[in-house]
């Protein structure tokens, strides 16, 4: 009997400990995520509380969302501007989950307002007004890039400042009209229009991933610069093979030319030489397989295979195929880090938050995320990307009077050869006064050099024109 009572006491103590841990975990979750829960679009009590959301403006003070006297949310009068910014700004129904209206809802409603502030509002009868947010995007650039995106195509364009991390443009296609969605909830929108492809679109990168493979080679084997590779259009190894686009034979060439010509055979051989551990280590230093937590937004994790299934898997990963996946914003960050001497900056979408009295609550601070490669390797890679624009596959990305560096990609997404490749371009303008990096992906458009590179050139040229 004594043993039974002792066991019952132990079980009781264990239950109490587990219950205490459960309560502590719940309290911690409420503390860290309570504001987001309270501000979710599905919380009808919060949305019906009478609180007025603060304004959302772009970097030039242009109003992107505001609340009128009746408490209704209003967006720019121009429908093209509303659509261009739809996934960035979002709507109060929370249809675009990664948008500012949803992700920063607690800030816009100022749910963290102090008790004394709440009491003051209660006594005075004043209506609670939330915080206003100034974003880093330029609505003019956003609208222009949206207008030049190929009609009827899906994809994304991201432009970032590689010295500060500010996101200047984040276009995702297809888009939607937030004003229509609020006024007419039953309005039909195009499939996946609520998805912000810049942040949530996971794409096979194709040859733009060769930036990572080249970086790994330069870091692990400096002699690779002078190594001569032979390309007959197809390279057979074991029971597998890798081929260049159209089985084009590039002949004997060194790394710089192989990069400019986007030679799959050469980069397959380089991946084979490196081995999966070294290539993966470089990819992960650039942010693959990492849970990005930047604070301003939610971004999906880019992926590099944690374990290849054989030489074929490794070789195709080296040319950006296999199971490699990347978001457009991450791809822009990768190019930005090459331009910024190997330093990847933390991306920023919010420049400033002010309260209803106009006082600054928070202001953007630039911060480095990580040194992804040495300055020397970054400089070498930049020269390769410059050569790709000057005499390689990225020639249509050139801008008169500007030093443009870039890399194209044509990513296969199906074994069915009738399905066109996703067209990619990523690169930057080498200019301390206009430090802009870009990534463009156009789904099922064909070759990156002929489809994505011209879009990038127009977008970067407009960014240069709009720069203060």
C-alpha positions in Angstrom: 0.0 0.0 0.0 2.8 2.4 0.8 4.4 1.8 -2.6 1.0 2.5 -4.2 0.7 5.8 -2.4 4.2 6.7 -3.3 3.6 6.0 -7.0 0.3 8.0 -6.8 2.2 11.0 -5.4 4.9 10.7 -8.1 2.2 10.6 -10.8 0.4 13.6 -9.2 3.6 15.6 -9.1 4.3 14.7 -12.7 0.9 15.9 -13.8 1.3 19.1 -11.9 4.7 19.7 -13.5 3.3 19.0 -17.0 0.3 21.3 -16.4 2.6 24.1 -15.1 4.8 23.7 -18.3 1.7 23.8 -20.5 0.5 27.0 -18.8 3.9 28.6 -19.1 4.1 27.6 -22.8 0.7 29.1 -23.4 1.6 32.3 -21.6 4.8 32.6 -23.6 2.9 32.1 -26.9 0.3 34.7 -26.0 3.0 37.1 -25.0 5.0 36.6 -28.3 2.1 36.1 -30.7 -0.9 37.6 -29.0 -0.9 40.8 -31.0 -0.8 38.8 -34.3 -3.7 36.6 -33.1 -5.7 39.6 -32.1 -5.1 41.4 -35.4 -5.8 38.5 -37.7 -8.5 39.0 -40.3 -10.4 36.2 -38.8 -10.8 37.9 -35.4 -14.1 39.7 -35.9 -14.0 41.3 -32.5 -10.7 43.1 -33.3 -11.9 44.2 -36.7 -15.1 45.5 -35.2 -13.5 47.2 -32.2 -13.8 50.7 -33.8 -10.0 51.2 -33.9 -8.8 53.1 -37.0 -5.9 51.5 -38.8 -3.0 53.8 -39.5 -1.9 54.8 -43.0 0.5 52.9 -45.2 2.7 55.1 -47.4 5.6 54.4 -49.8 9.1 55.8 -49.5 8.0 59.1 -51.1 5.0 59.6 -48.9 2.4 58.4 -51.4 -0.6 57.0 -49.6 -1.1 53.3 -50.3 -3.8 52.6 -47.7 -5.7 54.8 -45.3 -8.9 54.8 -43.2 -11.6 57.3 -44.0 -14.1 59.0 -41.6 -16.5 56.1 -41.8 -13.7 53.7 -40.8 -13.6 52.2 -44.3 -10.2 51.2 -45.7 -9.3 53.0 -48.9 -6.6 52.4 -51.4 -5.1 54.5 -54.3 -7.7 55.7 -56.9 -5.6 54.3 -59.8 -6.5 50.7 -60.2 -3.1 49.9 -61.9 -1.3 51.1 -58.8 -3.6 49.2 -56.5 -3.0 46.0 -58.4 0.8 46.5 -58.7 1.0 46.8 -54.9 -1.7 44.3 -54.0 0.4 41.6 -52.5 2.7 44.1 -50.8 0.0 46.2 -49.1 -2.7 43.6 -49.0 -6.2 44.1 -47.7 -8.0 44.0 -44.4 -9.7 40.7 -45.2 -6.3 39.1 -45.0 -6.5 37.5 -48.4 -2.8 38.1 -49.1 -1.3 36.5 -46.0 2.2 37.9 -46.4 1.1 41.5 -46.9 1.6 44.5 -44.7 -2.1 44.8 -43.9 -2.0 41.2 -42.5 1.6 40.7 -41.2 1.7 44.2 -39.5 -1.9 44.4 -38.6 -1.1 44.7 -34.8 1.2 47.6 -35.5 -1.3 49.4 -37.8 -4.0 49.1 -35.1 -1.5 49.8 -32.3 -2.7 47.0 -30.1 0.3 47.5 -27.9 -0.9 51.0 -26.9 -0.2 51.6 -23.2 -2.8 51.3 -20.5 -2.6 55.0 -19.7 -3.1 55.7 -23.4 -6.2 53.5 -23.5 -7.6 55.2 -20.3 -7.0 58.6 -21.8 -8.9 57.6 -25.0 -11.7 56.2 -22.9 -12.1 59.4 -20.7 -11.9 61.8 -23.7 -14.1 59.6 -25.9 -11.5 59.8 -28.7 -11.4 57.0 -31.2 -8.3 54.8 -31.0 -6.0 55.5 -34.0 -3.3 53.0 -34.9 0.3 53.6 -36.1 1.2 54.6 -39.6 3.9 52.8 -41.6 6.2 54.1 -44.3 7.5 51.4 -46.6 10.7 51.1 -48.5 9.0 50.5 -51.9 8.6 53.1 -54.6 5.0 53.0 -55.9 6.1 54.6 -59.2 8.7 51.9 -59.8 6.3 49.2 -58.6 3.6 50.4 -61.1 6.1 50.7 -64.0 7.6 47.2 -63.4 4.1 45.7 -63.2 3.2 47.4 -66.5 6.2 45.9 -68.4 5.8 42.4 -67.1 4.8 40.1 -70.0 1.0 40.1 -70.5 -0.7 36.9 -69.2 2.5 35.5 -67.6 3.1 34.6 -64.0 6.2 35.4 -62.1 8.0 38.1 -60.0 10.4 41.0 -60.0 12.4 42.1 -56.9 14.7 45.1 -56.7 16.7 45.8 -53.6 19.3 48.3 -52.4 22.4 46.2 -51.9 24.0 48.6 -49.4 21.0 49.1 -47.1 18.8 46.1 -47.8 15.8 48.2 -48.7 13.2 46.6 -51.0 12.4 49.1 -53.7 10.1 46.9 -55.8 8.3 43.6 -55.2 6.0 42.8 -58.1 4.2 39.5 -58.2 2.0 38.3 -61.1 -0.9 37.6 -61.3 -2.2 40.4 -59.0 -5.6 41.5 -57.7 -7.5 44.7 -56.8 -7.8 45.0 -53.0 -10.5 47.7 -53.3 -12.7 45.3 -55.4 -12.1 42.5 -52.9 -13.3 44.7 -50.0 -16.3 46.2 -51.9 -17.3 42.9 -53.5 -16.1 39.9 -51.4 -17.5 37.5 -54.0 -15.3 39.0 -56.7 -13.4 36.3 -58.6 -9.7 36.7 -58.7 -7.1 34.8 -60.8 -5.8 31.6 -59.3 -2.8 32.3 -57.0 -3.2 36.1 -57.3 -3.1 36.4 -53.5 0.3 34.8 -53.4 3.4 37.1 -53.2 5.7 35.1 -55.4 8.7 37.3 -54.4 8.4 35.9 -50.8 6.4 32.7 -51.2 7.3 31.5 -54.7 9.7 28.6 -54.5 11.3 28.1 -58.0 13.9 25.9 -59.5 16.7 28.4 -60.2 18.4 26.9 -63.2 21.6 28.6 -64.2 21.3 31.6 -61.9 22.4 29.1 -59.2 25.8 28.9 -61.0 26.7 32.0 -59.0 26.7 29.7 -55.9 28.5 26.9 -57.7 31.2 29.3 -58.9 31.5 30.8 -55.5 32.1 27.4 -54.0 34.7 26.5 -56.6 36.6 29.8 -56.1 36.6 29.4 -52.3 37.6 25.7 -52.2 39.9 25.5 -55.2 41.4 28.8 -56.2 43.2 27.0 -59.0 39.9 26.5 -60.7 40.3 29.9 -62.3 43.0 28.7 -64.6 41.6 25.2 -65.2 40.5 24.4 -68.7 37.2 22.5 -69.2 36.1 20.7 -72.3 32.5 20.9 -73.4 31.2 18.7 -76.3 27.6 19.7 -75.6 27.0 16.5 -73.5 29.0 15.0 -70.7 28.3 11.4 -69.8 29.3 10.1 -66.4 28.5 6.6 -65.2 24.9 5.9 -66.3 24.0 9.6 -66.4 24.7 12.7 -68.5 24.4 16.4 -68.4 23.9 18.5 -71.5 24.1 22.2 -72.5 21.1 24.0 -73.9 20.5 22.7 -77.4 23.5 20.4 -76.9 25.7 23.3 -77.8 29.4 22.4 -77.8 31.4 25.2 -76.1 34.8 23.6 -76.7 37.7 24.3 -74.4 37.0 27.1 -72.0 37.9 28.5 -68.6 35.6 29.3 -65.7 34.9 32.9 -66.6 33.9 32.1 -70.2 31.9 29.1 -69.0 30.0 31.3 -66.6 29.3 33.9 -69.4 28.2 31.2 -71.8 26.3 29.4 -69.0 27.9 26.0 -69.9 26.1 23.2 -68.0 28.8 20.7 -68.8 31.5 22.8 -67.1 29.4 23.5 -64.0 28.3 19.9 -63.8 32.0 18.9 -63.7 32.7 21.6 -61.1 29.9 20.3 -58.9 31.3 16.8 -59.3 34.8 18.0 -58.3 33.5 19.9 -55.3 31.4 17.1 -53.9 28.0 17.6 -52.2 29.4 18.6 -48.8 31.4 21.6 -50.0 28.7 22.7 -52.5 26.0 22.5 -49.8 28.1 24.4 -47.3 28.5 27.3 -49.7 24.7 27.2 -50.5 23.8 27.2 -46.9 26.1 30.1 -46.1 24.2 32.0 -48.8 21.0 31.2 -46.9 19.7 27.9 -48.4 18.0 25.5 -46.0 17.8 28.4 -43.5 14.7 29.7 -41.7 14.9 33.4 -42.5 13.5 35.6 -39.8 13.7 39.2 -40.8 10.9 40.8 -38.9 9.4 42.9 -41.7 7.9 40.0 -43.6 7.6 36.3 -43.9 9.8 34.6 -46.6 9.7 30.9 -47.5 12.9 28.8 -47.1 15.0 28.2 -50.1 16.2 24.6 -50.4 19.3 22.8 -51.4 19.2 18.9 -51.2 20.3 17.9 -47.7 21.5 14.6 -49.2 22.0 13.9 -52.8 20.9 10.5 -54.1 24.0 10.1 -56.4 26.3 11.8 -58.8 23.5 12.7 -61.2 21.6 14.5 -58.4 24.8 16.4 -57.4 25.8 17.4 -60.9 22.3 18.7 -61.8 22.2 20.5 -58.4 25.4 22.3 -59.5 23.5 23.8 -62.5 20.5 24.7 -60.4 18.2 21.8 -61.2 17.6 18.7 -59.1 15.6 19.6 -56.0 17.1 23.1 -55.6 14.5 25.8 -54.9 14.8 29.5 -54.3 12.5 32.5 -53.8 13.0 35.6 -56.1 13.7 37.9 -53.2 16.4 35.5 -51.9 17.9 35.4 -55.4 18.0 39.2 -55.5 19.8 39.1 -52.1 22.4 36.7 -53.5 23.2 39.1 -56.3 23.2 42.0 -53.9 25.8 40.2 -51.7 28.1 39.9 -54.7 27.8 43.6 -55.4 28.3 44.4 -51.7 31.7 42.8 -51.4 30.3 39.5 -50.2 28.1 41.0 -47.4 24.4 40.0 -47.5 22.3 42.7 -45.9 19.1 42.1 -44.0 16.2 43.0 -46.3 13.9 45.8 -45.1 10.4 46.7 -46.1 9.4 49.1 -43.3 11.3 52.4 -43.2 9.5 54.1 -40.3 6.5 53.6 -37.9 4.9 56.7 -36.4 2.0 56.9 -33.9 -1.2 59.0 -34.2 0.6 62.0 -32.8 3.3 61.9 -35.5 6.0 60.7 -33.1 8.5 58.0 -34.4 7.9 54.6 -32.9 10.6 52.8 -34.8 12.9 53.7 -37.7 14.7 51.4 -40.0 18.3 50.5 -39.2 20.5 48.9 -41.8 22.2 45.7 -40.6 24.4 43.0 -42.2 23.0 39.5 -42.2 26.2 37.6 -43.0 29.5 37.7 -44.9 28.6 35.0 -47.4 31.9 35.1 -49.4 35.2 36.9 -49.1 35.5 40.3 -50.8 38.0 38.8 -53.2 35.6 36.0 -54.3 32.8 38.5 -54.6 34.9 40.7 -56.9 35.8 37.8 -59.1 32.2 36.7 -59.3 31.2 40.3 -60.2 33.7 40.3 -63.0 32.1 37.0 -64.3 28.7 38.6 -64.1 29.9 41.6 -66.0 31.3 39.4 -68.7 28.0 37.6 -69.0 26.3 41.0 -69.8 29.1 42.2 -72.1 29.5 39.1 -74.2 27.4 36.2 -72.8 23.8 35.1 -72.3 22.9 38.2 -70.3 23.7 40.8 -73.1 20.0 42.0 -73.2 20.3 43.2 -69.6 22.8 45.9 -70.7 21.9 49.6 -69.9 23.6 52.4 -71.8 25.9 54.4 -69.4 25.7 51.9 -66.6 27.9 49.0 -65.4 25.5 46.0 -65.3 26.5 42.6 -64.0 24.2 39.6 -64.2 23.4 36.0 -64.8 20.6 34.3 -66.8 18.8 31.1 -66.2 16.4 28.8 -68.0 15.0 26.4 -65.4 13.3 23.2 -66.5 10.2 22.4 -64.4 9.0 19.3 -66.3 10.2 16.3 -68.2 7.8 17.3 -70.9 10.0 19.2 -73.4 6.9 21.0 -74.8 6.7 22.9 -71.4 8.8 26.0 -71.7 11.4 26.7 -69.1 11.1 29.4 -66.4 13.0 32.4 -67.6 15.4 33.9 -64.9 17.7 36.9 -64.6 19.5 38.2 -61.6 22.2 40.9 -61.3 23.0 44.4 -60.3 24.1 47.9 -61.3 27.7 48.5 -60.1 27.1 52.1 -58.8 27.7 53.4 -55.2 25.1 56.1 -55.7 22.5 53.7 -57.2 23.2 50.3 -55.6 20.4 48.2 -57.0 20.2 44.5 -57.4 17.4 42.6 -59.1 15.9 39.2 -59.7 13.3 38.4 -62.4 11.5 35.1 -63.0 8.8 34.6 -65.7 7.1 31.2 -65.6 7.1 29.1 -68.7 8.5 31.9 -70.8 11.6 30.2 -72.3 15.2 31.4 -72.2 16.2 33.8 -69.5 18.5 35.7 -71.9 15.7 36.6 -74.3 12.8 36.9 -71.9 13.9 37.9 -68.4 17.0 40.0 -69.1 15.1 42.7 -71.1 12.6 43.1 -68.3 15.4 43.5 -65.9 17.1 46.1 -68.0 13.9 48.2 -68.3 13.2 47.8 -64.6 16.7 48.9 -63.5 16.8 51.7 -66.0 13.6 53.1 -64.5 15.0 52.7 -61.0 18.0 54.8 -62.0 15.7 57.4 -63.5 13.6 57.6 -60.3 16.5 57.8 -58.0 16.7 61.1 -56.0 
